[in-house]
Amino acid sequence: MGSTRKKKQKVGRRLLTWWPSRVLIELWVWSVATFMTLPGPRWAYFWARVMARVGWALLPRVRGVILRNLDLCLPEVSEAERTRIGRESLKHNVYTFLDLLLVPRYFGGERWRNYVHMVGDCERFFAWLKQPKSSFNMSAHLGNWELLLGVTGKHGLGYSVIVRPPNLPLVARWLERYRNFAGCELIEKEGALKALLHRIRQNKPVALLADQNGGDFAPVMPFFGVPARWQTEFSRLVPRADGRVGFGYAVRRGDRFEFDFHEPEMHEFGPEAAPEQIMEVYRQWLEARIREHPEQYFWMHKRFKGRPKGAPDRYADLGKRLSPELRSAMIS
């Protein structure tokens, strides 16, 4: 089974790197995306819902990963409710992708204020960010994480962000265009640590997505009670940034092209704060926000891929739902 999957992945990589097939794939993606987004957000969101329904029915592996993550993370919720959340999350994932193309067209000048609702004292956060000090600004794959960059850029505060180009060059260009629109300074993943330190010394704000699956040697911390390997590199650099960390998120209003930009939670950790303490504060914040908006979290990512040698594969037999007994055996 594992060798078959690796062969499929190898074929997929070849299709994306061999220029004749890559050109055809990009032409198809561009045509579909243009058809969906050119008439406007309502049209785009309608087709997003259609695509999500088709994808849920025809992509059993994607559906299986989503439901496995939900079975692991939200066992207190009924199975029927977990299934509903999974369907909704796939729909919001499609919305988020289309937003990359829609936001630059509809957020020009001050028009962005027609689509974004500021929740809480956001001006206090922007004033905090404008101080002549560096800061780490954290988010996760919740709601529209790219919108955080766009709204902050509209306030004249461009972040430095680490980028890892996707496999398809067309999508990479779309992402770069969006982040340029948001006033971001892009940092390549290779050599990112050195670049981050340079930005910190220049008192610039840095934006990062920190989630699970940080690699086989990343620290293990619970995520909804399930051991996971977290991306923790930023927490070791926090003292260099005067201990300043902000946790932010923006969520979509139902099925509309409207968003709630929530006042980020600001922290200033002392020099004695351990990286584990910083990660624990972030973990608690993230879990609380996901519980408030579980439908808008990116559940299709394999959150628990990294595991100790000999531990059970949490993504084995994806066609089977987890009973309480199976879940307990899988996380012990």
N, C-alpha and C positions, 0 to 999 in steps of 0.2 A: 504493500500500500504506500509506504513512504517513498520507495523508488519510483513508483508511478507518478506520485505528486511532484517529485523532483524533476522528472522528465517533462511534465507539463509546464513547470515553471521555466525550465530551460528553453522549451519551444517558445513560450511567451516572450522571454527576453530576446530571443533571436528575431521574432517578428517586430519587436520595437527597435532593434538596432540595425536590421537590414533595411537600407534606405527605401527600396521599392515598396515593401510592406508597410514601413513606417509612414511613408507619404500617404498611402491609401487609408491607413487607420486615422491619421491626422485629418485628412480630408473628410472622412466620415464623421469624426468627432466635431469638427468645425461646423459642418453642415447641420448636424442635429442641434448643436448648441445655438447656432444662429437662428434656426427655425423656432427654437423654444423661447429665446430671449428677445428677439427683435421687436415683436409687438408689445412688449412690456411685461411688468411683474405678474399681473393677473394671469395672462396667457402662460407665462413661464411656470408659475406655481401650479396651474392646472395640469400641465404635462409632467411636472415633477411628481404629482400624485399618481398619475398614470404609470410613470416609470417605476415608482416605488412599489405599486401593486404588482406589476409584472415581475419586477426583480424579486419580490418576496416569494412569488410562486415558482419562478424558474431558476433561482440561484440557491439551491438547498444548502450549500456550504456557507454562504454569507448568512443565510437565515439561521443556520445551526450555531455559528459563532456568536451571533447576537443573543440567541436564546440561552446558550451556555453561560455567557457572561451574566445575564440577568438571573439565571437559576443560581449562580454562585453568589451574586452580590445582594440580591433582594429576596431571600428565601421567605421572609415574613409576608410577602405579597402573594396573592393567589396565582396559580399557574395561568389562568385566563387573563389576569391583569398583566402579568409579565409578558404574555404574548402580545397583548394590545400595545404595551410600551415598546416592544420590539418593532412592531409594524410602524408605529409613529416615529420612532427614532430613524428608521431607514428613510422615511419621507423627509424628515428634517435634514438628513445628510445630503439628499439631492438638492433641497432648497439652498443649503450652504454653498454647494458647488456653483449653482447658478448665480448666487449673490456676488460671486467674484466678477461676473460679467455685468451684472445689473448696477451694483453700487457706484462704480465710476461714472455711469451714464446719468444717474438720478441724484447724486449727491454733490453736484457742482455748486460752487458759490455757497449760499446759505440754504439751498433747497434741502440739504440733509436734515434740517430741523423739522421738516414735514414728516419724516419717516422715523426719527429717533426721539424717544422720550427719556429724559434724564430722570433717574429715580434716586432720591437722596440728595445729599449736598455734594454734587459732583464738582462744583467749582472749588470746593475745599481741596479735593484731590488734585485738580489741575494746578492750583497754587502750590501744593506740596511738591508736585513734579517739576515746577519751574524754579524751585530753589536751586542754588548753585552747588548741588550735590548729586552724585550718581545714585541710581536706585535700580533694583531688580523688580520687574513688574510681571507677575506670574498669572497664567491662565491655564486652562486645560481644554480638551475637546468638548466643550459645553456650549450650546447655543451657537452663535456665530462669533467665533474667536477672532476672525479676521476683522470684524467690525470694530473691535477694540482699537485696532491700529488706525482705522479710518477716522473714527470720531476724535481720537487723540491728535491725529494729524491735523484735523480741522481746527484744533485749538493751538496750532503752531508748535506742537510738541512731537516731533518725529522720533520714533524709537529706532534703536539699533536691534536688528533681528537676525537670528541664525537661520539660514536657509539650506535645505537639502533638496536639490532639484528632483522633481518627480521623473519617472521613466519616460514619459511622453514629452518631447520638447515643446509642443504646442501648449500643454498645460503649464509647463515651466514659464513660458512667455506670459501667459495670462496672470500667473501668480506675481511675476516680476512687475507687470504693468500695474496690478492692483496695489502692490506695496510701494511702488513709486508714487502712485496717486495718494497713498496714505502718508507720504513724506518720510518713509523709512530708509534707513541706511542698512544695506544688506551685508551680512557676514557669511562667507562660505563655511560649511561645517568643518572642512579640513582646516586645521589651525585656528578653530573658533576660540579656544581658551585664551590664546595669546591676544587675539583681537578683542575679546571681551575685557581683558585686563587693561588694554589700551583705552577703550571707551570709558572704563571706570575712572582711570586717571584723568580723563578729559571731563569728568562730571556729567556724563551723558546717561540718559535712561536707557535701560536694556529691557527688551521684552522676550519672554521665554514661555514655551509650552512645556510643562513638566508632567509627565504621565508615567504609566507603568511600562514594563518590558524595557528596562534600562540595560539589558544584557546579562549574560551568565554570571558576571562578577559584581553586579550592582548590589547595593545593600537591600536586605529583605525587610519590608514593613508591611503591615496588613492594609488591605484595601477592602472595605466592607467585611472585615474579619477574615479575608482570604490572603495568605502570604503572597506577596508580589515583589518583584524587583523594580525599584523606583529609579528614575533619573534624578540623581541627587547632586550632580556636579555644581549646580548654582549655589547650593547652600554652603559650600566651602569657600565661595568667593564673597559671600554677603559681608563679612567684616571689612573687606576692601572697599565696599560701597557704603561705608558709614552705617552698616546694619539696616539700611532702608529697603523694605520689601513691600510691594503692593500686590494684592490679590484682586483681580477684576474679572467680570464676565458680562456678556450681553446676550439676551435671549429674545427669540422671535415671539411676536404676539399672535399666537394661533397659527393660522394658515395665511397670514397677511404679510406683505412686504413692509412690516413695521417692527421696531425693535425697542426693547427696554435696556438702556445702558445703566447698569447699577453702580452706585458709588463704590469704588474699590475700597477694600479694607486695607488700611495702612499700618505697617508695623515698623518699629525701629528697635532692632535687637542690639543688645550690648555686646561688647567684645568677648564677654565670657560665654555667650550663647553657643552651644554645640550645634553642628550641622544636623544632628538627629532631632534636636529640639525644634529647629526651624522647619524641618520636614514634617514633624508631628503637627505643628500649628497649621501648615498648609494642608495636610491630609484631612484634618478635622474640618477645615473650611470647605474643601472640595467635596467631601462626602455630604455635608449639609446642603450645599448648593445643588448637587445631583439629586438628592432626595426631593428637593423642591421642584426640579424640572427634569425628571428621569427621561421623558420622551425626547429631550433635546441633547442627550449625551451620545457620544460616538461609541456605541456598544459594539460595532462591527470589528473593532481592533482587538487583537488577541492580547488582552490585558495580563494574562497569566502564562505567557509562553515560556518565560524563563523559570526553571525549577531545578532543585538539587538533583544530582545524579541518583537514579533509582526511584525518584518520586513519580507518581502517576501522571500521565499526560492528561491535562485538564481539557484538552480538545479532541480526545479520542471518542469515537462513536457519537458523532454530533447529531445523528438522527434520534437519539434517545434523550428524553427530558430527565433531569436529575430529581430523584426523590430525596427526602431529607437524609436517608441512610446513605445513598450514593454520594450526596454532597459532603457529608461528614467524612466518609472514607477518602474522598478526593482531596480534601484540604488538610487532613491530619498529617 
